[in-house]
């Protein structure tokens, strides 16, 4: 919930953006190129700025962000997905192998395909 809040706190499309942050975290857990735990993904060096700049702890997440976090965790435990497979990038620019969705100035993108 803290990563969801910190990563989308400047986004005007709140709930949709929150689900995208949660979805990218889960897709990284499922991806062999990232750590295989939610904690490992969130704290992977150089990935989520809010983990090193203190953003995760500046404000308390909203009730909705806590609910999204809990629902995302349940999906994870059941092997479910929020985003299409390989949706591992979220940033204010396009990257990877194409855009999954754009919310305001935030892009969720597919991972580059291995050759």
Secondary structure, 3 states (H helix, E strand, C coil): CHHHHHHHCCCCCHHHHHHHHHHHHHHHHHCCCCCCCHHHHHCCCCCCHHHCCCHHHCCCCCHHHHHHHHHHHHHHHCCCCCCCCCCCEEECCCCCCCEEEEECCEEEECCCCCC
